[in-house]
Amino acid sequence: MPVLVRLQYCVIAMYSNDHNPPHFHILGFDGREAEMRLANLEVAKGNVDRRAIKEAVAWAEPRLDKLKETWNDLQS
């Protein structure tokens, strides 16, 4: 599990050979997890603290192109 970044409220990770659609995982420090789609930065599955979601979106928005590139690299 490549950890992309460790933030104040969560860890953001992306797995190799993961299922579509492209997404990353938000790992809350309380043990909860969610998947956030790269297409719209919305939670597709799971449940994490609202602060973690807000923080993940703020981190991901300016990095979307790089995140999509990372997704493609990890899936090949």
PQR file with spaces between the fields and no chain letter, atoms N, CA, C, O and H, PARSE charges and radii, in Angstrom:
ATOM       1  N    MET     1       0.848   -1.177    0.000 -0.4000 1.5000
ATOM       2  CA   MET     1       0.000    0.000    0.000 -0.0000 2.0000
ATOM       3  C    MET     1       0.891    1.236    0.000  0.5500 1.7000
ATOM       4  O    MET     1       1.427    1.608    1.044 -0.5500 1.4000
ATOM       5  N    PRO     2       1.054    1.864   -1.126 -0.5600 1.5000
ATOM       6  CA   PRO     2       1.840    3.099   -1.146  0.2800 2.0000
ATOM       7  C    PRO     2       1.091    4.247   -0.465  0.5500 1.7000
ATOM       8  O    PRO     2       0.034    4.682   -0.922 -0.5500 1.4000
ATOM       9  N    VAL     3       1.657    4.713    0.615 -0.4000 1.5000
ATOM      10  CA   VAL     3       1.109    5.889    1.292 -0.0000 2.0000
ATOM      11  C    VAL     3       1.560    7.108    0.506  0.5500 1.7000
ATOM      12  O    VAL     3       2.752    7.299    0.268 -0.5500 1.4000
ATOM      13  H    VAL     3       2.516    4.360    0.986  0.4000 1.0000
ATOM      14  N    LEU     4       0.605    7.925    0.108 -0.4000 1.5000
ATOM      15  CA   LEU     4       0.926    9.128   -0.653 -0.0000 2.0000
ATOM      16  C    LEU     4       1.259   10.291    0.259  0.5500 1.7000
ATOM      17  O    LEU     4       2.162   11.080   -0.020 -0.5500 1.4000
ATOM      18  H    LEU     4      -0.364    7.769    0.302  0.4000 1.0000
ATOM      19  N    VAL     5       0.513   10.390    1.360 -0.4000 1.5000
ATOM      20  CA   VAL     5       0.758   11.491    2.296 -0.0000 2.0000
ATOM      21  C    VAL     5       0.105   11.170    3.641  0.5500 1.7000
ATOM      22  O    VAL     5      -0.917   10.488    3.710 -0.5500 1.4000
ATOM      23  H    VAL     5      -0.221    9.750    1.587  0.4000 1.0000
ATOM      24  N    ARG     6       0.715   11.671    4.687 -0.4000 1.5000
ATOM      25  CA   ARG     6       0.144   11.571    6.036 -0.0000 2.0000
ATOM      26  C    ARG     6      -0.248   12.993    6.425  0.5500 1.7000
ATOM      27  O    ARG     6       0.601   13.880    6.518 -0.5500 1.4000
ATOM      28  H    ARG     6       1.546   12.225    4.631  0.4000 1.0000
ATOM      29  N    LEU     7      -1.540   13.197    6.652 -0.4000 1.5000
ATOM      30  CA   LEU     7      -2.064   14.521    6.979 -0.0000 2.0000
ATOM      31  C    LEU     7      -2.454   14.575    8.455  0.5500 1.7000
ATOM      32  O    LEU     7      -2.204   13.631    9.204 -0.5500 1.4000
ATOM      33  H    LEU     7      -2.229   12.477    6.577  0.4000 1.0000
ATOM      34  N    GLN     8      -3.057   15.664    8.861 -0.4000 1.5000
ATOM      35  CA   GLN     8      -3.432   15.827   10.269 -0.0000 2.0000
ATOM      36  C    GLN     8      -4.519   14.846   10.701  0.5500 1.7000
ATOM      37  O    GLN     8      -4.458   14.300   11.803 -0.5500 1.4000
ATOM      38  H    GLN     8      -3.261   16.431    8.252  0.4000 1.0000
ATOM      39  N    TYR     9      -5.520   14.618    9.835 -0.4000 1.5000
ATOM      40  CA   TYR     9      -6.665   13.793   10.211 -0.0000 2.0000
ATOM      41  C    TYR     9      -6.720   12.433    9.521  0.5500 1.7000
ATOM      42  O    TYR     9      -7.571   11.608    9.853 -0.5500 1.4000
ATOM      43  H    TYR     9      -5.570   15.062    8.940  0.4000 1.0000
ATOM      44  N    CYS    10      -5.818   12.188    8.559 -0.4000 1.5000
ATOM      45  CA   CYS    10      -5.884   10.937    7.815 -0.0000 2.0000
ATOM      46  C    CYS    10      -4.585   10.655    7.070  0.5500 1.7000
ATOM      47  O    CYS    10      -3.681   11.487    6.991 -0.5500 1.4000
ATOM      48  H    CYS    10      -5.127   12.859    8.290  0.4000 1.0000
ATOM      49  N    VAL    11      -4.538    9.448    6.531 -0.4000 1.5000
ATOM      50  CA   VAL    11      -3.482    9.044    5.613 -0.0000 2.0000
ATOM      51  C    VAL    11      -4.158    8.795    4.274  0.5500 1.7000
ATOM      52  O    VAL    11      -5.255    8.240    4.220 -0.5500 1.4000
ATOM      53  H    VAL    11      -5.272    8.772    6.596  0.4000 1.0000
ATOM      54  N    ILE    12      -3.505    9.205    3.196 -0.4000 1.5000
ATOM      55  CA   ILE    12      -4.031    8.959    1.859 -0.0000 2.0000
ATOM      56  C    ILE    12      -3.119    7.944    1.190  0.5500 1.7000
ATOM      57  O    ILE    12      -1.899    8.105    1.155 -0.5500 1.4000
ATOM      58  H    ILE    12      -2.614    9.656    3.240  0.4000 1.0000
ATOM      59  N    ALA    13      -3.745    6.883    0.654 -0.4000 1.5000
ATOM      60  CA   ALA    13      -2.985    5.799    0.035 -0.0000 2.0000
ATOM      61  C    ALA    13      -3.651    5.382   -1.271  0.5500 1.7000
ATOM      62  O    ALA    13      -4.832    5.643   -1.500 -0.5500 1.4000
ATOM      63  H    ALA    13      -4.736    6.753    0.682  0.4000 1.0000
ATOM      64  N    MET    14      -2.865    4.731   -2.117 -0.4000 1.5000
ATOM      65  CA   MET    14      -3.372    4.198   -3.371 -0.0000 2.0000
ATOM      66  C    MET    14      -2.774    2.801   -3.531  0.5500 1.7000
ATOM      67  O    MET    14      -1.571    2.613   -3.346 -0.5500 1.4000
ATOM      68  H    MET    14      -1.905    4.520   -1.931  0.4000 1.0000
ATOM      69  N    TYR    15      -3.609    1.826   -3.873 -0.4000 1.5000
ATOM      70  CA   TYR    15      -3.163    0.439   -3.971 -0.0000 2.0000
ATOM      71  C    TYR    15      -2.859    0.063   -5.415  0.5500 1.7000
ATOM      72  O    TYR    15      -3.484    0.578   -6.342 -0.5500 1.4000
ATOM      73  H    TYR    15      -4.586    1.979   -4.023  0.4000 1.0000
ATOM      74  N    SER    16      -1.906   -0.829   -5.603 -0.4000 1.5000
ATOM      75  CA   SER    16      -1.623   -1.340   -6.947 -0.0000 2.0000
ATOM      76  C    SER    16      -2.665   -2.395   -7.311  0.5500 1.7000
ATOM      77  O    SER    16      -3.223   -3.070   -6.446 -0.5500 1.4000
ATOM      78  H    SER    16      -1.398   -1.248   -4.850  0.4000 1.0000
ATOM      79  N    ASN    17      -2.908   -2.516   -8.607 -0.4000 1.5000
ATOM      80  CA   ASN    17      -3.870   -3.488   -9.139 -0.0000 2.0000
ATOM      81  C    ASN    17      -5.221   -3.401   -8.438  0.5500 1.7000
ATOM      82  O    ASN    17      -5.826   -4.426   -8.122 -0.5500 1.4000
ATOM      83  H    ASN    17      -2.455   -1.967   -9.310  0.4000 1.0000
ATOM      84  N    ASP    18      -5.691   -2.196   -8.196 -0.4000 1.5000
ATOM      85  CA   ASP    18      -6.975   -1.962   -7.536 -0.0000 2.0000
ATOM      86  C    ASP    18      -8.079   -1.893   -8.588  0.5500 1.7000
ATOM      87  O    ASP    18      -7.802   -1.751   -9.779 -0.5500 1.4000
ATOM      88  H    ASP    18      -5.200   -1.363   -8.453  0.4000 1.0000
ATOM      89  N    HIS    19      -9.312   -1.994   -8.151 -0.4000 1.5000
ATOM      90  CA   HIS    19     -10.471   -1.980   -9.048 -0.0000 2.0000
ATOM      91  C    HIS    19     -10.759   -0.560   -9.538  0.5500 1.7000
ATOM      92  O    HIS    19     -10.374    0.421   -8.902 -0.5500 1.4000
ATOM      93  H    HIS    19      -9.537   -2.110   -7.183  0.4000 1.0000
ATOM      94  N    ASN    20     -11.440   -0.472  -10.674 -0.4000 1.5000
ATOM      95  CA   ASN    20     -11.909    0.808  -11.207 -0.0000 2.0000
ATOM      96  C    ASN    20     -13.205    1.185  -10.517  0.5500 1.7000
ATOM      97  O    ASN    20     -13.843    0.316   -9.922 -0.5500 1.4000
ATOM      98  H    ASN    20     -11.753   -1.269  -11.191  0.4000 1.0000
ATOM      99  N    PRO    21     -13.617    2.422  -10.570 -0.5600 1.5000
ATOM     100  CA   PRO    21     -12.983    3.581  -11.182  0.2800 2.0000
ATOM     101  C    PRO    21     -11.788    4.061  -10.356  0.5500 1.7000
ATOM     102  O    PRO    21     -11.659    3.711   -9.183 -0.5500 1.4000
ATOM     103  N    PRO    22     -10.914    4.866  -10.974 -0.5600 1.5000
ATOM     104  CA   PRO    22      -9.735    5.376  -10.272  0.2800 2.0000
ATOM     105  C    PRO    22     -10.112    6.099   -8.973  0.5500 1.7000
ATOM     106  O    PRO    22     -11.039    6.908   -8.938 -0.5500 1.4000
ATOM     107  N    HIS    23      -9.372    5.787   -7.921 -0.4000 1.5000
ATOM     108  CA   HIS    23      -9.681    6.346   -6.605 -0.0000 2.0000
ATOM     109  C    HIS    23      -8.456    6.250   -5.704  0.5500 1.7000
ATOM     110  O    HIS    23      -7.464    5.605   -6.044 -0.5500 1.4000
ATOM     111  H    HIS    23      -8.619    5.130   -7.950  0.4000 1.0000
ATOM     112  N    PHE    24      -8.544    6.897   -4.561 -0.4000 1.5000
ATOM     113  CA   PHE    24      -7.550    6.693   -3.512 -0.0000 2.0000
ATOM     114  C    PHE    24      -8.285    6.381   -2.222  0.5500 1.7000
ATOM     115  O    PHE    24      -9.496    6.576   -2.115 -0.5500 1.4000
ATOM     116  H    PHE    24      -9.350    7.421   -4.285  0.4000 1.0000
ATOM     117  N    HIS    25      -7.541    5.898   -1.257 -0.4000 1.5000
ATOM     118  CA   HIS    25      -8.114    5.507    0.025 -0.0000 2.0000
ATOM     119  C    HIS    25      -7.780    6.553    1.076  0.5500 1.7000
ATOM     120  O    HIS    25      -6.650    7.035    1.161 -0.5500 1.4000
ATOM     121  H    HIS    25      -6.558    5.739   -1.344  0.4000 1.0000
ATOM     122  N    ILE    26      -8.773    6.889    1.866 -0.4000 1.5000
ATOM     123  CA   ILE    26      -8.592    7.775    3.013 -0.0000 2.0000
ATOM     124  C    ILE    26      -8.637    6.878    4.242  0.5500 1.7000
ATOM     125  O    ILE    26      -9.651    6.236    4.518 -0.5500 1.4000
ATOM     126  H    ILE    26      -9.691    6.498    1.797  0.4000 1.0000
ATOM     127  N    LEU    27      -7.542    6.839    4.969 -0.4000 1.5000
ATOM     128  CA   LEU    27      -7.450    5.994    6.156 -0.0000 2.0000
ATOM     129  C    LEU    27      -7.491    6.889    7.384  0.5500 1.7000
ATOM     130  O    LEU    27      -6.541    7.619    7.670 -0.5500 1.4000
ATOM     131  H    LEU    27      -6.719    7.361    4.744  0.4000 1.0000
ATOM     132  N    GLY    28      -8.592    6.823    8.098 -0.4000 1.5000
ATOM     133  CA   GLY    28      -8.732    7.629    9.303 -0.0000 2.0000
ATOM     134  C    GLY    28      -7.920    7.044   10.443  0.5500 1.7000
ATOM     135  O    GLY    28      -7.695    5.835   10.492 -0.5500 1.4000
ATOM     136  H    GLY    28      -9.363    6.230    7.866  0.4000 1.0000
ATOM     137  N    PHE    29      -7.484    7.884   11.348 -0.4000 1.5000
ATOM     138  CA   PHE    29      -6.692    7.418   12.483 -0.0000 2.0000
ATOM     139  C    PHE    29      -7.535    6.649   13.500  0.5500 1.7000
ATOM     140  O    PHE    29      -6.999    6.057   14.437 -0.5500 1.4000
ATOM     141  H    PHE    29      -7.667    8.866   11.308  0.4000 1.0000
ATOM     142  N    ASP    30      -8.858    6.661   13.311 -0.4000 1.5000
ATOM     143  CA   ASP    30      -9.746    5.894   14.191 -0.0000 2.0000
ATOM     144  C    ASP    30     -10.045    4.508   13.622  0.5500 1.7000
ATOM     145  O    ASP    30     -10.869    3.779   14.174 -0.5500 1.4000
ATOM     146  H    ASP    30      -9.293    7.141   12.550  0.4000 1.0000
ATOM     147  N    GLY    31      -9.381    4.136   12.518 -0.4000 1.5000
ATOM     148  CA   GLY    31      -9.569    2.819   11.923 -0.0000 2.0000
ATOM     149  C    GLY    31     -10.568    2.773   10.785  0.5500 1.7000
ATOM     150  O    GLY    31     -10.670    1.761   10.092 -0.5500 1.4000
ATOM     151  H    GLY    31      -8.711    4.728   12.069  0.4000 1.0000
ATOM     152  N    ARG    32     -11.308    3.853   10.581 -0.4000 1.5000
ATOM     153  CA   ARG    32     -12.271    3.872    9.480 -0.0000 2.0000
ATOM     154  C    ARG    32     -11.560    4.178    8.167  0.5500 1.7000
ATOM     155  O    ARG    32     -10.476    4.761    8.156 -0.5500 1.4000
ATOM     156  H    ARG    32     -11.225    4.676   11.144  0.4000 1.0000
ATOM     157  N    GLU    33     -12.187    3.775    7.059 -0.4000 1.5000
ATOM     158  CA   GLU    33     -11.595    3.949    5.739 -0.0000 2.0000
ATOM     159  C    GLU    33     -12.675    4.329    4.732  0.5500 1.7000
ATOM     160  O    GLU    33     -13.837    3.948    4.878 -0.5500 1.4000
ATOM     161  H    GLU    33     -13.067    3.301    7.068  0.4000 1.0000
ATOM     162  N    ALA    34     -12.280    5.081    3.711 -0.4000 1.5000
ATOM     163  CA   ALA    34     -13.189    5.441    2.632 -0.0000 2.0000
ATOM     164  C    ALA    34     -12.416    5.479    1.325  0.5500 1.7000
ATOM     165  O    ALA    34     -11.195    5.637    1.313 -0.5500 1.4000
ATOM     166  H    ALA    34     -11.336    5.391    3.593  0.4000 1.0000
ATOM     167  N    GLU    35     -13.146    5.331    0.219 -0.4000 1.5000
ATOM     168  CA   GLU    35     -12.573    5.479   -1.115 -0.0000 2.0000
ATOM     169  C    GLU    35     -13.076    6.788   -1.702  0.5500 1.7000
ATOM     170  O    GLU    35     -14.270    7.080   -1.647 -0.5500 1.4000
ATOM     171  H    GLU    35     -14.138    5.203    0.228  0.4000 1.0000
ATOM     172  N    MET    36     -12.171    7.571   -2.261 -0.4000 1.5000
ATOM     173  CA   MET    36     -12.539    8.826   -2.900 -0.0000 2.0000
ATOM     174  C    MET    36     -12.197    8.738   -4.381  0.5500 1.7000
ATOM     175  O    MET    36     -11.048    8.486   -4.745 -0.5500 1.4000
ATOM     176  H    MET    36     -11.200    7.334   -2.306  0.4000 1.0000
ATOM     177  N    ARG    37     -13.190    8.946   -5.229 -0.4000 1.5000
ATOM     178  CA   ARG    37     -12.989    8.879   -6.675 -0.0000 2.0000
ATOM     179  C    ARG    37     -12.212   10.085   -7.179  0.5500 1.7000
ATOM     180  O    ARG    37     -12.421   11.214   -6.734 -0.5500 1.4000
ATOM     181  H    ARG    37     -14.123    9.151   -4.933  0.4000 1.0000
ATOM     182  N    LEU    38     -11.312    9.817   -8.117 -0.4000 1.5000
ATOM     183  CA   LEU    38     -10.528   10.899   -8.700 -0.0000 2.0000
ATOM     184  C    LEU    38     -11.370   11.761   -9.638  0.5500 1.7000
ATOM     185  O    LEU    38     -11.080   12.946   -9.808 -0.5500 1.4000
ATOM     186  H    LEU    38     -11.143    8.900   -8.478  0.4000 1.0000
ATOM     187  N    ALA    39     -12.398   11.192  -10.245 -0.4000 1.5000
ATOM     188  CA   ALA    39     -13.203   11.922  -11.223 -0.0000 2.0000
ATOM     189  C    ALA    39     -13.923   13.122  -10.625  0.5500 1.7000
ATOM     190  O    ALA    39     -14.051   14.160  -11.273 -0.5500 1.4000
ATOM     191  H    ALA    39     -12.633   10.230  -10.107  0.4000 1.0000
ATOM     192  N    ASN    40     -14.396   12.980   -9.380 -0.4000 1.5000
ATOM     193  CA   ASN    40     -15.201   14.057   -8.799 -0.0000 2.0000
ATOM     194  C    ASN    40     -14.850   14.375   -7.344  0.5500 1.7000
ATOM     195  O    ASN    40     -15.485   15.223   -6.718 -0.5500 1.4000
ATOM     196  H    ASN    40     -14.292   12.136   -8.853  0.4000 1.0000
ATOM     197  N    LEU    41     -13.840   13.692   -6.816 -0.4000 1.5000
ATOM     198  CA   LEU    41     -13.421   13.867   -5.418 -0.0000 2.0000
ATOM     199  C    LEU    41     -14.592   13.736   -4.449  0.5500 1.7000
ATOM     200  O    LEU    41     -14.751   14.527   -3.519 -0.5500 1.4000
ATOM     201  H    LEU    41     -13.324   13.003   -7.326  0.4000 1.0000
ATOM     202  N    GLU    42     -15.404   12.711   -4.697 -0.4000 1.5000
ATOM     203  CA   GLU    42     -16.500   12.373   -3.801 -0.0000 2.0000
ATOM     204  C    GLU    42     -16.243   10.998   -3.206  0.5500 1.7000
ATOM     205  O    GLU    42     -15.633   10.136   -3.838 -0.5500 1.4000
ATOM     206  H    GLU    42     -15.274   12.069   -5.453  0.4000 1.0000
ATOM     207  N    VAL    43     -16.717   10.807   -1.987 -0.4000 1.5000
ATOM     208  CA   VAL    43     -16.573    9.509   -1.335 -0.0000 2.0000
ATOM     209  C    VAL    43     -17.497    8.522   -2.027  0.5500 1.7000
ATOM     210  O    VAL    43     -18.706    8.737   -2.110 -0.5500 1.4000
ATOM     211  H    VAL    43     -17.213   11.507   -1.474  0.4000 1.0000
ATOM     212  N    ALA    44     -16.913    7.433   -2.523 -0.4000 1.5000
ATOM     213  CA   ALA    44     -17.677    6.419   -3.233 -0.0000 2.0000
ATOM     214  C    ALA    44     -18.098    5.288   -2.305  0.5500 1.7000
ATOM     215  O    ALA    44     -19.114    4.630   -2.530 -0.5500 1.4000
ATOM     216  H    ALA    44     -15.931    7.258   -2.456  0.4000 1.0000
ATOM     217  N    LYS    45     -17.306    5.070   -1.259 -0.4000 1.5000
ATOM     218  CA   LYS    45     -17.550    3.930   -0.386 -0.0000 2.0000
ATOM     219  C    LYS    45     -16.834    4.180    0.932  0.5500 1.7000
ATOM     220  O    LYS    45     -15.749    4.761    0.964 -0.5500 1.4000
ATOM     221  H    LYS    45     -16.481    5.604   -1.076  0.4000 1.0000
ATOM     222  N    GLY    46     -17.443    3.741    2.000 -0.4000 1.5000
ATOM     223  CA   GLY    46     -16.801    3.845    3.298 -0.0000 2.0000
ATOM     224  C    GLY    46     -17.277    5.036    4.106  0.5500 1.7000
ATOM     225  O    GLY    46     -18.204    5.750    3.723 -0.5500 1.4000
ATOM     226  H    GLY    46     -18.325    3.269    1.974  0.4000 1.0000
ATOM     227  N    ASN    47     -16.613    5.228    5.237 -0.4000 1.5000
ATOM     228  CA   ASN    47     -17.044    6.260    6.165 -0.0000 2.0000
ATOM     229  C    ASN    47     -15.847    6.722    6.987  0.5500 1.7000
ATOM     230  O    ASN    47     -15.262    5.942    7.738 -0.5500 1.4000
ATOM     231  H    ASN    47     -15.859    4.648    5.548  0.4000 1.0000
ATOM     232  N    VAL    48     -15.493    7.976    6.843 -0.4000 1.5000
ATOM     233  CA   VAL    48     -14.437    8.575    7.663 -0.0000 2.0000
ATOM     234  C    VAL    48     -14.940    9.907    8.207  0.5500 1.7000
ATOM     235  O    VAL    48     -15.956   10.437    7.756 -0.5500 1.4000
ATOM     236  H    VAL    48     -15.968    8.610    6.233  0.4000 1.0000
ATOM     237  N    ASP    49     -14.232   10.421    9.157 -0.4000 1.5000
ATOM     238  CA   ASP    49     -14.552   11.705    9.774 -0.0000 2.0000
ATOM     239  C    ASP    49     -14.639   12.809    8.709  0.5500 1.7000
ATOM     240  O    ASP    49     -13.860   12.822    7.756 -0.5500 1.4000
ATOM     241  H    ASP    49     -13.407    9.991    9.523  0.4000 1.0000
ATOM     242  N    ARG    50     -15.581   13.723    8.880 -0.4000 1.5000
ATOM     243  CA   ARG    50     -15.761   14.832    7.930 -0.0000 2.0000
ATOM     244  C    ARG    50     -14.493   15.662    7.769  0.5500 1.7000
ATOM     245  O    ARG    50     -14.190   16.146    6.679 -0.5500 1.4000
ATOM     246  H    ARG    50     -16.213   13.712    9.655  0.4000 1.0000
ATOM     247  N    ARG    51     -13.760   15.818    8.860 -0.4000 1.5000
ATOM     248  CA   ARG    51     -12.510   16.590    8.783 -0.0000 2.0000
ATOM     249  C    ARG    51     -11.515   15.901    7.862  0.5500 1.7000
ATOM     250  O    ARG    51     -10.782   16.567    7.130 -0.5500 1.4000
ATOM     251  H    ARG    51     -14.006   15.425    9.746  0.4000 1.0000
ATOM     252  N    ALA    52     -11.484   14.572    7.892 -0.4000 1.5000
ATOM     253  CA   ALA    52     -10.579   13.815    7.025 -0.0000 2.0000
ATOM     254  C    ALA    52     -10.979   13.982    5.563  0.5500 1.7000
ATOM     255  O    ALA    52     -10.119   14.118    4.694 -0.5500 1.4000
ATOM     256  H    ALA    52     -12.079   14.031    8.487  0.4000 1.0000
ATOM     257  N    ILE    53     -12.281   13.970    5.292 -0.4000 1.5000
ATOM     258  CA   ILE    53     -12.757   14.155    3.917 -0.0000 2.0000
ATOM     259  C    ILE    53     -12.384   15.544    3.414  0.5500 1.7000
ATOM     260  O    ILE    53     -11.845   15.691    2.317 -0.5500 1.4000
ATOM     261  H    ILE    53     -12.980   13.860    5.998  0.4000 1.0000
ATOM     262  N    LYS    54     -12.668   16.541    4.206 -0.4000 1.5000
ATOM     263  CA   LYS    54     -12.356   17.921    3.830 -0.0000 2.0000
ATOM     264  C    LYS    54     -10.853   18.085    3.586  0.5500 1.7000
ATOM     265  O    LYS    54     -10.439   18.727    2.620 -0.5500 1.4000
ATOM     266  H    LYS    54     -13.106   16.421    5.098  0.4000 1.0000
ATOM     267  N    GLU    55     -10.057   17.508    4.456 -0.4000 1.5000
ATOM     268  CA   GLU    55      -8.603   17.590    4.332 -0.0000 2.0000
ATOM     269  C    GLU    55      -8.119   16.855    3.076  0.5500 1.7000
ATOM     270  O    GLU    55      -7.229   17.340    2.377 -0.5500 1.4000
ATOM     271  H    GLU    55     -10.394   16.986    5.240  0.4000 1.0000
ATOM     272  N    ALA    56      -8.699   15.693    2.791 -0.4000 1.5000
ATOM     273  CA   ALA    56      -8.316   14.915    1.612 -0.0000 2.0000
ATOM     274  C    ALA    56      -8.643   15.665    0.329  0.5500 1.7000
ATOM     275  O    ALA    56      -7.835   15.682   -0.600 -0.5500 1.4000
ATOM     276  H    ALA    56      -9.422   15.298    3.359  0.4000 1.0000
ATOM     277  N    VAL    57      -9.812   16.281    0.265 -0.4000 1.5000
ATOM     278  CA   VAL    57     -10.192   17.055   -0.920 -0.0000 2.0000
ATOM     279  C    VAL    57      -9.244   18.232   -1.113  0.5500 1.7000
ATOM     280  O    VAL    57      -8.774   18.477   -2.224 -0.5500 1.4000
ATOM     281  H    VAL    57     -10.468   16.267    1.019  0.4000 1.0000
ATOM     282  N    ALA    58      -8.965   18.953   -0.047 -0.4000 1.5000
ATOM     283  CA   ALA    58      -8.064   20.109   -0.138 -0.0000 2.0000
ATOM     284  C    ALA    58      -6.674   19.689   -0.600  0.5500 1.7000
ATOM     285  O    ALA    58      -6.023   20.419   -1.349 -0.5500 1.4000
ATOM     286  H    ALA    58      -9.347   18.754    0.855  0.4000 1.0000
ATOM     287  N    TRP    59      -6.217   18.528   -0.163 -0.4000 1.5000
ATOM     288  CA   TRP    59      -4.903   18.047   -0.575 -0.0000 2.0000
ATOM     289  C    TRP    59      -4.925   17.573   -2.026  0.5500 1.7000
ATOM     290  O    TRP    59      -3.990   17.842   -2.780 -0.5500 1.4000
ATOM     291  H    TRP    59      -6.746   17.936    0.445  0.4000 1.0000
ATOM     292  N    ALA    60      -5.995   16.863   -2.425 -0.4000 1.5000
ATOM     293  CA   ALA    60      -6.050   16.230   -3.743 -0.0000 2.0000
ATOM     294  C    ALA    60      -6.335   17.197   -4.891  0.5500 1.7000
ATOM     295  O    ALA    60      -5.795   17.022   -5.983 -0.5500 1.4000
ATOM     296  H    ALA    60      -6.754   16.644   -1.812  0.4000 1.0000
ATOM     297  N    GLU    61      -7.161   18.203   -4.671 -0.4000 1.5000
ATOM     298  CA   GLU    61      -7.562   19.098   -5.770 -0.0000 2.0000
ATOM     299  C    GLU    61      -6.388   19.622   -6.593  0.5500 1.7000
ATOM     300  O    GLU    61      -6.412   19.489   -7.817 -0.5500 1.4000
ATOM     301  H    GLU    61      -7.599   18.346   -3.784  0.4000 1.0000
ATOM     302  N    PRO    62      -5.371   20.206   -5.981 -0.5600 1.5000
ATOM     303  CA   PRO    62      -4.278   20.742   -6.798  0.2800 2.0000
ATOM     304  C    PRO    62      -3.351   19.662   -7.365  0.5500 1.7000
ATOM     305  O    PRO    62      -2.436   19.973   -8.126 -0.5500 1.4000
ATOM     306  N    ARG    63      -3.579   18.409   -7.003 -0.4000 1.5000
ATOM     307  CA   ARG    63      -2.707   17.312   -7.429 -0.0000 2.0000
ATOM     308  C    ARG    63      -3.420   16.288   -8.304  0.5500 1.7000
ATOM     309  O    ARG    63      -2.904   15.187   -8.500 -0.5500 1.4000
ATOM     310  H    ARG    63      -4.322   18.157   -6.384  0.4000 1.0000
ATOM     311  N    LEU    64      -4.575   16.619   -8.826 -0.4000 1.5000
ATOM     312  CA   LEU    64      -5.377   15.634   -9.557 -0.0000 2.0000
ATOM     313  C    LEU    64      -4.632   15.012  -10.730  0.5500 1.7000
ATOM     314  O    LEU    64      -4.690   13.797  -10.918 -0.5500 1.4000
ATOM     315  H    LEU    64      -4.994   17.512   -8.668  0.4000 1.0000
ATOM     316  N    ASP    65      -3.942   15.814  -11.514 -0.4000 1.5000
ATOM     317  CA   ASP    65      -3.215   15.257  -12.661 -0.0000 2.0000
ATOM     318  C    ASP    65      -2.170   14.248  -12.204  0.5500 1.7000
ATOM     319  O    ASP    65      -2.048   13.173  -12.792 -0.5500 1.4000
ATOM     320  H    ASP    65      -3.895   16.801  -11.361  0.4000 1.0000
ATOM     321  N    LYS    66      -1.426   14.580  -11.176 -0.4000 1.5000
ATOM     322  CA   LYS    66      -0.405   13.676  -10.648 -0.0000 2.0000
ATOM     323  C    LYS    66      -1.043   12.423  -10.041  0.5500 1.7000
ATOM     324  O    LYS    66      -0.503   11.326  -10.182 -0.5500 1.4000
ATOM     325  H    LYS    66      -1.526   15.454  -10.699  0.4000 1.0000
ATOM     326  N    LEU    67      -2.180   12.578   -9.372 -0.4000 1.5000
ATOM     327  CA   LEU    67      -2.868   11.420   -8.797 -0.0000 2.0000
ATOM     328  C    LEU    67      -3.351   10.466   -9.889  0.5500 1.7000
ATOM     329  O    LEU    67      -3.262    9.248   -9.735 -0.5500 1.4000
ATOM     330  H    LEU    67      -2.619   13.469   -9.258  0.4000 1.0000
ATOM     331  N    LYS    68      -3.857   11.012  -10.981 -0.4000 1.5000
ATOM     332  CA   LYS    68      -4.296   10.166  -12.101 -0.0000 2.0000
ATOM     333  C    LYS    68      -3.110    9.434  -12.714  0.5500 1.7000
ATOM     334  O    LYS    68      -3.217    8.263  -13.079 -0.5500 1.4000
ATOM     335  H    LYS    68      -3.930   12.001  -11.107  0.4000 1.0000
ATOM     336  N    GLU    69      -1.991   10.118  -12.825 -0.4000 1.5000
ATOM     337  CA   GLU    69      -0.769    9.499  -13.341 -0.0000 2.0000
ATOM     338  C    GLU    69      -0.294    8.380  -12.401  0.5500 1.7000
ATOM     339  O    GLU    69       0.100    7.305  -12.853 -0.5500 1.4000
ATOM     340  H    GLU    69      -1.904   11.069  -12.528  0.4000 1.0000
ATOM     341  N    THR    70      -0.336    8.642  -11.120 -0.4000 1.5000
ATOM     342  CA   THR    70       0.060    7.631  -10.134 -0.0000 2.0000
ATOM     343  C    THR    70      -0.857    6.421  -10.217  0.5500 1.7000
ATOM     344  O    THR    70      -0.392    5.283  -10.155 -0.5500 1.4000
ATOM     345  H    THR    70      -0.656    9.515  -10.753  0.4000 1.0000
ATOM     346  N    TRP    71      -2.167    6.662  -10.357 -0.4000 1.5000
ATOM     347  CA   TRP    71      -3.123    5.561  -10.498 -0.0000 2.0000
ATOM     348  C    TRP    71      -2.740    4.686  -11.693  0.5500 1.7000
ATOM     349  O    TRP    71      -2.659    3.464  -11.570 -0.5500 1.4000
ATOM     350  H    TRP    71      -2.545    7.586  -10.407  0.4000 1.0000
ATOM     351  N    ASN    72      -2.507    5.312  -12.841 -0.4000 1.5000
ATOM     352  CA   ASN    72      -2.164    4.557  -14.049 -0.0000 2.0000
ATOM     353  C    ASN    72      -0.869    3.769  -13.867  0.5500 1.7000
ATOM     354  O    ASN    72      -0.775    2.623  -14.307 -0.5500 1.4000
ATOM     355  H    ASN    72      -2.573    6.305  -12.940  0.4000 1.0000
ATOM     356  N    ASP    73       0.112    4.363  -13.235 -0.4000 1.5000
ATOM     357  CA   ASP    73       1.384    3.672  -12.990 -0.0000 2.0000
ATOM     358  C    ASP    73       1.190    2.447  -12.093  0.5500 1.7000
ATOM     359  O    ASP    73       1.786    1.398  -12.336 -0.5500 1.4000
ATOM     360  H    ASP    73       0.036    5.294  -12.877  0.4000 1.0000
ATOM     361  N    LEU    74       0.366    2.580  -11.071 -0.4000 1.5000
ATOM     362  CA   LEU    74       0.154    1.475  -10.133 -0.0000 2.0000
ATOM     363  C    LEU    74      -0.703    0.350  -10.709  0.5500 1.7000
ATOM     364  O    LEU    74      -0.656   -0.777  -10.216 -0.5500 1.4000
ATOM     365  H    LEU    74      -0.118    3.433  -10.874  0.4000 1.0000
ATOM     366  N    GLN    75      -1.479    0.641  -11.738 -0.4000 1.5000
ATOM     367  CA   GLN    75      -2.369   -0.372  -12.300 -0.0000 2.0000
ATOM     368  C    GLN    75      -1.723   -1.144  -13.440  0.5500 1.7000
ATOM     369  O    GLN    75      -2.283   -2.140  -13.896 -0.5500 1.4000
ATOM     370  H    GLN    75      -1.518    1.556  -12.139  0.4000 1.0000
ATOM     371  N    SER    76      -0.573   -0.714  -13.907 -0.4000 1.5000
ATOM     372  CA   SER    76       0.061   -1.414  -15.039 -0.0000 2.0000
ATOM     373  C    SER    76       1.099   -2.410  -14.581  0.5500 1.7000
ATOM     374  O    SER    76       1.721   -3.077  -15.408 -0.5500 1.4000
ATOM     375  H    SER    76      -0.117    0.095  -13.536  0.4000 1.0000
